[in-house]
Amino acid sequence: MIKITRADEHYRNKTDWLDTTHHFSFGEYFDAGKMNFGPLRVFNDDIISAGRGFDFHKHSDMEIVTYVIDGTLEHKDGLGNTGVVSAGEVQRMSAGTGIMHSEYNGSKTGSLRLLQVWIFTNKKNLVPSYEQRKFSKEERLNKLFLVVAPDDTMTEKSLHIHQDVYFFVSSLSEGALLERKLDFSRKAYLFVIDGKVELNENVMKTRDAARIENEKKLSIEAMIPSELLLIDLPEKYAFNQ
């Protein structure tokens, strides 16, 4: 079963500095039918104006993955740590016992676009931690390139997450075809960052998303040059054990 949410069907809110799209209930937006998808709790697509951002706020017991598409993200935390996440970089933060942090557009002139994804952690009260890594377009060209994974299946470059979840990014040339097998104990969430693809005979365009369940195989063909994010998720999962 594949359920596609079109770009204009997501909840969108625009202020003087933030253009945000929420795929699931978040903040003031509530939809009982969009609380989560397996352990995937939040999927936000944000465009942040130059020099603006989110002041210090607290997270706890959540795995937070941030993928910068365009621009530069500056983050700080209450422990005095600072960092910069540039386009093509992925950051994983385990909020654990609780951490205060801020996130700002590091540019004074250009906008910042990022995806922020929250995953229910499989352990409670972890020590808060960060890690990030930059991935080139060549690494993800015409393949499902693994960037976040649990311990037992991590590659040399992938970031670690405390849940049975896998993040893949792809940059596809026109006509490129990707395939991935699934079993009925897994589901997946596909987001078209940019472009136009055919997913198991379903056409998807920029900012469309698909909830995928009970499919044996995924077939993704690029109809034009495209950028994708695919999240492979368990049907059943541990939470806060």
C-alpha positions as CSV (number, residue, x, y, z in Angstrom):
1,M,0.0,0.0,0.0
2,I,1.3,3.4,-0.9
3,K,-0.4,6.6,0.3
4,I,0.9,9.8,-1.3
5,T,0.5,13.2,0.3
6,R,0.9,15.9,-2.3
7,A,3.1,19.0,-1.6
8,D,0.0,21.2,-1.2
9,E,-1.7,18.8,1.2
10,H,0.9,19.1,4.0
11,Y,0.3,21.6,6.7
12,R,2.2,24.9,5.9
13,N,2.7,28.0,8.0
14,K,4.6,31.1,6.9
15,T,5.8,34.0,9.1
16,D,8.1,36.9,8.4
17,W,11.1,34.7,8.8
18,L,10.0,31.0,8.7
19,D,8.3,29.0,6.0
20,T,7.6,25.7,7.5
21,T,5.8,22.5,6.4
22,H,4.8,19.8,8.9
23,H,4.1,16.3,7.7
24,F,2.9,15.2,11.2
25,S,1.2,16.9,14.2
26,F,3.7,19.4,15.6
27,G,3.5,22.5,17.8
28,E,0.2,24.2,17.3
29,Y,-0.7,21.9,14.4
30,F,-2.7,18.9,15.4
31,D,-4.2,16.1,13.2
32,A,-5.2,12.9,14.9
33,G,-4.5,11.0,11.7
34,K,-1.0,12.4,11.4
35,M,0.6,11.7,14.8
36,N,3.4,9.5,13.6
37,F,4.3,6.7,11.2
38,G,5.9,3.9,13.1
39,P,8.8,5.5,15.1
40,L,8.8,8.5,12.8
41,R,7.3,11.3,14.9
42,V,8.2,14.6,13.1
43,F,9.1,15.5,9.6
44,N,9.5,19.3,9.1
45,D,10.6,21.0,5.9
46,D,11.8,24.5,6.9
47,I,13.0,27.6,5.0
48,I,14.6,30.1,7.4
49,S,15.3,33.7,6.4
50,A,18.9,35.1,6.6
51,G,20.1,35.7,10.2
52,R,17.0,34.3,11.8
53,G,16.2,31.0,13.6
54,F,15.0,29.2,16.7
55,D,16.2,30.5,20.1
56,F,17.2,28.1,22.9
57,H,14.6,25.4,23.4
58,K,14.7,21.9,25.1
59,H,14.4,18.4,23.7
60,S,14.6,15.1,25.5
61,D,14.4,11.3,24.7
62,M,14.3,11.8,21.0
63,E,16.6,11.1,18.1
64,I,16.7,14.2,15.8
65,V,18.2,14.1,12.3
66,T,18.8,17.3,10.4
67,Y,19.6,17.4,6.7
68,V,20.7,20.7,5.3
69,I,19.6,21.1,1.6
70,D,20.6,24.7,1.0
71,G,22.5,27.2,3.1
72,T,24.2,26.9,6.5
73,L,22.8,26.1,9.9
74,E,24.5,27.3,13.1
75,H,23.7,25.5,16.3
76,K,24.6,26.0,19.9
77,D,23.7,24.1,23.1
78,G,23.5,24.9,26.8
79,L,26.8,23.1,27.4
80,G,28.7,25.7,25.3
81,N,29.1,23.6,22.2
82,T,28.8,25.3,18.8
83,G,28.8,24.0,15.3
84,V,27.9,24.6,11.6
85,V,26.0,22.2,9.4
86,S,26.4,23.0,5.7
87,A,24.5,21.9,2.6
88,G,24.9,18.2,2.0
89,E,25.6,17.5,5.7
90,V,23.6,15.4,8.0
91,Q,23.5,15.9,11.8
92,R,22.2,13.4,14.4
93,M,21.4,14.6,17.9
94,S,20.4,12.3,20.7
95,A,18.5,14.6,23.1
96,G,18.5,11.9,25.8
97,T,18.2,13.2,29.4
98,G,17.6,16.7,28.0
99,I,19.5,19.4,26.1
100,M,18.9,23.1,25.4
101,H,20.0,24.2,22.0
102,S,19.4,26.9,19.3
103,E,19.4,26.8,15.5
104,Y,20.0,29.7,13.3
105,N,20.6,30.5,9.6
106,G,24.3,31.2,9.5
107,S,24.0,33.5,6.5
108,K,23.2,37.2,6.6
109,T,22.0,37.3,3.0
110,G,20.7,33.9,1.8
111,S,17.9,31.6,3.0
112,L,18.4,28.2,4.6
113,R,16.4,25.1,3.8
114,L,16.6,22.0,5.9
115,L,14.7,18.9,6.8
116,Q,14.3,18.0,10.5
117,V,13.2,14.5,11.4
118,W,12.4,13.2,14.9
119,I,12.5,9.5,15.7
120,F,11.3,7.9,18.9
121,T,14.4,6.6,20.7
122,N,14.7,3.0,21.8
123,K,16.3,3.9,25.1
124,K,15.4,6.4,27.8
125,N,17.8,8.8,29.5
126,L,20.7,8.5,27.1
127,V,23.6,10.9,27.5
128,P,23.0,13.8,25.0
129,S,25.3,13.7,22.0
130,Y,25.8,15.0,18.5
131,E,27.5,13.8,15.3
132,Q,27.5,15.1,11.8
133,R,29.0,14.4,8.4
134,K,29.1,15.8,5.0
135,F,28.1,13.7,2.0
136,S,28.9,14.6,-1.6
137,K,26.5,14.5,-4.5
138,E,28.8,11.9,-6.1
139,E,28.4,9.5,-3.1
140,R,24.6,9.5,-3.5
141,L,24.5,9.6,-7.3
142,N,22.0,7.1,-8.7
143,K,22.0,5.0,-5.5
144,L,20.3,4.7,-2.1
145,F,23.2,6.0,0.0
146,L,23.0,5.1,3.7
147,V,23.6,8.1,5.9
148,V,22.0,7.1,9.3
149,A,21.7,3.6,10.7
150,P,21.7,1.5,13.9
151,D,25.0,0.1,15.3
152,D,24.9,-3.3,13.8
153,T,24.5,-2.1,10.2
154,M,26.5,1.1,10.2
155,T,28.9,1.7,7.3
156,E,32.2,3.5,7.7
157,K,30.5,6.8,7.0
158,S,26.9,6.5,8.4
159,L,25.8,8.2,11.5
160,H,24.4,6.2,14.5
161,I,20.8,6.3,15.6
162,H,19.3,4.7,18.7
163,Q,16.4,3.0,16.8
164,D,15.9,0.4,14.1
165,V,15.7,3.0,11.4
166,Y,17.7,3.7,8.2
167,F,18.0,7.0,6.3
168,F,19.0,7.0,2.6
169,V,19.7,10.0,0.4
170,S,19.8,9.9,-3.4
171,S,20.7,12.2,-6.3
172,L,19.2,10.7,-9.4
173,S,20.0,11.4,-13.1
174,E,17.0,11.4,-15.5
175,G,16.1,7.8,-16.2
176,A,18.0,6.3,-13.2
177,L,16.3,3.4,-11.6
178,L,16.5,2.3,-7.9
179,E,15.1,-0.8,-6.3
180,R,14.9,-1.9,-2.7
181,K,13.3,-5.0,-1.2
182,L,11.0,-4.7,1.8
183,D,9.3,-7.3,4.0
184,F,6.0,-7.0,5.8
185,S,7.8,-6.2,9.1
186,R,9.1,-3.0,7.6
187,K,7.6,0.2,6.2
188,A,9.1,3.2,4.5
189,Y,8.7,7.0,4.1
190,L,9.8,8.6,0.8
191,F,10.2,12.3,0.3
192,V,10.9,14.0,-3.0
193,I,13.2,16.9,-2.1
194,D,13.3,18.1,-5.7
195,G,12.3,16.6,-9.1
196,K,9.9,14.0,-10.4
197,V,9.9,10.3,-9.9
198,E,7.8,7.2,-10.4
199,L,7.4,5.0,-7.3
200,N,5.8,1.7,-8.1
201,E,3.8,3.3,-10.9
202,N,2.9,6.3,-8.7
203,V,4.2,9.7,-10.0
204,M,5.6,11.9,-7.3
205,K,6.8,15.5,-7.6
206,T,8.8,18.0,-5.6
207,R,7.8,17.9,-1.9
208,D,5.4,15.0,-2.3
209,A,5.7,12.3,0.4
210,A,4.7,8.6,0.4
211,R,3.8,6.3,3.3
212,I,4.7,2.8,2.2
213,E,3.4,-0.4,3.8
214,N,3.0,-4.0,2.8
215,E,5.1,-3.7,-0.3
216,K,7.6,-6.4,-1.2
217,K,9.7,-4.1,-3.4
218,L,10.2,-0.4,-4.1
219,S,11.0,0.7,-7.6
220,I,12.0,4.4,-8.0
221,E,12.6,5.8,-11.5
222,A,13.7,9.4,-12.0
223,M,11.6,11.1,-14.7
224,I,13.9,14.2,-14.4
225,P,17.0,14.9,-12.3
226,S,15.7,14.4,-8.7
227,E,16.8,14.4,-5.0
228,L,15.2,12.0,-2.5
229,L,15.2,11.0,1.1
230,L,14.0,7.5,2.0
231,I,13.5,6.3,5.6
232,D,13.2,2.6,6.2
233,L,11.2,1.9,9.4
234,P,10.1,-1.0,11.6
235,E,6.4,-2.0,11.9
236,K,7.0,-2.7,15.6
237,Y,9.7,-0.9,17.6
238,A,11.1,-0.4,21.0
239,F,10.4,2.9,22.7
240,N,11.9,4.2,25.9
241,Q,12.9,0.8,27.3
